[in-house]
Amino acid sequence: MANAVLTVLSLTIGLFFILVGSLKLSAAVNAEVYKEMRKVFIRHAKVFPLYSLTHWKPNPHMLRRVVGTTEVVCGIVLALIPGPLKQLANVLLFIVMCGAVYGHYALSDGMDKMTPALVFGLLLACRFVVYYQVRAREEHILKQKAEKLVKEAEKKTQ
């Protein structure tokens, strides 16, 4: 059951980020949303969280492209690619969502603008927790099977 939950979460979150990342990268998906994203990133670049450490502010359009590309690539990994790369994609997207929440907070945008980033950040955190629960359960089952095989082998040698 937990594997099914993990699969559904990965697929849903992955498809969402493919869509949202595409909206940031191209007007072909939705020209109005693309225009709004451009405006949002111009504002967000002004409150870049690493500025105090690096004294560097990114070009807003480059920031939008990097975030959009990260979302599309990580979304594809979450939705389609099996294996440990999913955890890396999960962490990268979580960091992007933390940056989005910080940007909205620093700009005093309010909860209506911050809510999608919060919700998907929490979904990414839940996906990560479910992954480690599934992994721990599978390791426990393997350990039990190994112990059972060892006991059977000991009985045969006696």
C-alpha positions as CSV (number, residue, x, y, z in Angstrom):
1,M,0.0,0.0,0.0
2,A,2.8,2.4,0.9
3,N,4.5,1.7,-2.4
4,A,1.3,2.7,-4.2
5,V,1.1,5.9,-2.2
6,L,4.7,6.7,-3.0
7,T,4.1,6.0,-6.7
8,V,1.0,8.2,-6.8
9,L,2.7,11.0,-4.9
10,S,5.8,10.9,-7.2
11,L,3.7,10.9,-10.4
12,T,1.3,13.6,-9.3
13,I,4.0,15.9,-7.9
14,G,6.2,15.2,-11.0
15,L,3.4,16.1,-13.5
16,F,2.6,19.3,-11.5
17,F,6.2,20.5,-11.7
18,I,6.5,19.6,-15.4
19,L,3.5,21.9,-16.0
20,V,4.6,24.7,-13.7
21,G,8.1,24.6,-15.0
22,S,6.9,24.7,-18.5
23,L,4.8,27.8,-17.7
24,K,7.9,29.5,-16.5
25,L,9.9,28.6,-19.6
26,S,7.5,29.1,-22.5
27,A,4.5,31.3,-23.5
28,A,3.3,28.4,-25.7
29,V,1.6,26.7,-22.7
30,N,-0.3,29.8,-21.5
31,A,0.8,33.3,-22.5
32,E,-1.0,35.1,-19.7
33,V,0.6,33.0,-17.0
34,Y,4.0,33.2,-18.6
35,K,3.7,37.0,-18.5
36,E,2.8,36.9,-14.9
37,M,5.7,34.6,-14.1
38,R,8.1,37.1,-15.7
39,K,6.8,39.8,-13.5
40,V,6.9,37.6,-10.4
41,F,10.6,36.7,-11.0
42,I,11.5,40.4,-11.5
43,R,10.2,41.0,-8.0
44,H,11.8,37.9,-6.5
45,A,15.2,38.6,-7.9
46,K,15.2,41.7,-5.8
47,V,15.0,39.7,-2.6
48,F,17.4,36.9,-3.6
49,P,18.1,35.0,-0.3
50,L,21.9,34.5,-1.0
51,Y,22.5,38.2,-1.7
52,S,23.7,38.8,1.9
53,L,26.4,36.1,1.5
54,T,27.4,36.6,-2.1
55,H,26.5,40.2,-2.8
56,W,25.2,39.0,-6.1
57,K,21.7,39.3,-7.5
58,P,20.7,37.1,-10.4
59,N,19.2,38.3,-13.6
60,P,15.5,37.8,-13.1
61,H,15.0,36.1,-16.5
62,M,17.9,33.8,-15.9
63,L,16.6,33.0,-12.4
64,R,13.2,32.2,-14.0
65,R,14.8,29.9,-16.6
66,V,16.9,28.1,-14.0
67,V,14.0,27.5,-11.7
68,G,11.7,26.5,-14.6
69,T,14.3,24.1,-16.0
70,T,14.9,22.6,-12.6
71,E,11.2,22.1,-12.1
72,V,10.7,20.4,-15.5
73,V,13.8,18.1,-15.1
74,C,13.1,17.2,-11.5
75,G,9.4,16.7,-12.4
76,I,10.4,14.3,-15.2
77,V,12.6,12.4,-12.8
78,L,9.9,12.2,-10.2
79,A,7.2,11.1,-12.7
80,L,9.2,8.7,-14.9
81,I,12.7,7.8,-13.8
82,P,13.0,4.9,-11.2
83,G,15.7,4.7,-8.6
84,P,17.6,7.0,-6.3
85,L,17.6,10.0,-8.6
86,K,14.0,10.6,-7.3
87,Q,15.3,11.5,-3.9
88,L,17.7,14.1,-5.4
89,A,14.9,15.6,-7.5
90,N,12.7,15.6,-4.4
91,V,15.3,17.6,-2.4
92,L,16.0,20.0,-5.2
93,L,12.4,20.8,-5.6
94,F,12.0,21.2,-1.9
95,I,14.8,23.8,-1.9
96,V,13.1,25.6,-4.8
97,M,9.8,25.6,-2.9
98,C,11.6,27.0,0.2
99,G,13.1,29.7,-2.0
100,A,9.6,30.5,-3.3
101,V,8.1,30.7,0.1
102,Y,11.0,33.0,1.3
103,G,10.5,35.2,-1.8
104,H,6.8,35.7,-1.2
105,Y,7.4,36.3,2.5
106,A,10.2,38.8,1.9
107,L,7.9,40.7,-0.5
108,S,5.0,40.5,1.9
109,D,2.9,38.9,-0.7
110,G,0.5,37.2,1.7
111,M,-0.7,33.7,2.1
112,D,-2.7,33.6,-1.2
113,K,0.6,33.9,-3.2
114,M,2.5,31.7,-0.8
115,T,0.0,28.8,-0.5
116,P,1.0,26.8,-3.6
117,A,4.7,26.8,-2.7
118,L,3.8,25.8,0.9
119,V,1.4,23.0,-0.1
120,F,3.8,21.5,-2.7
121,G,6.8,21.9,-0.3
122,L,4.8,19.9,2.3
123,L,3.8,17.3,-0.3
124,L,7.5,16.9,-1.2
125,A,8.4,16.5,2.5
126,C,5.6,13.9,2.8
127,R,6.9,12.1,-0.2
128,F,10.4,12.0,1.3
129,V,9.0,10.6,4.6
130,V,6.9,8.0,2.9
131,Y,10.0,6.9,0.8
132,Y,12.0,6.3,4.0
133,Q,9.1,4.5,5.6
134,V,8.8,2.2,2.6
135,R,12.6,1.7,2.5
136,A,12.7,0.8,6.2
137,R,9.8,-1.6,5.9
138,E,11.5,-3.3,2.9
139,E,14.8,-3.6,4.8
140,H,13.0,-5.1,7.8
141,I,11.3,-7.7,5.6
142,L,14.6,-8.6,3.9
143,K,16.3,-9.0,7.3
144,Q,13.5,-11.3,8.4
145,K,13.8,-13.4,5.3
146,A,17.6,-13.6,5.7
147,E,17.2,-14.7,9.3
148,K,14.7,-17.4,8.3
149,L,17.0,-18.7,5.6
150,V,19.9,-18.8,8.1
151,K,17.7,-20.8,10.6
152,E,16.7,-23.2,7.8
153,A,20.3,-23.7,6.8
154,E,21.3,-24.4,10.4
155,K,18.6,-27.0,10.7
156,K,19.7,-28.8,7.6
157,T,23.3,-28.9,8.8
158,Q,22.3,-30.5,12.1
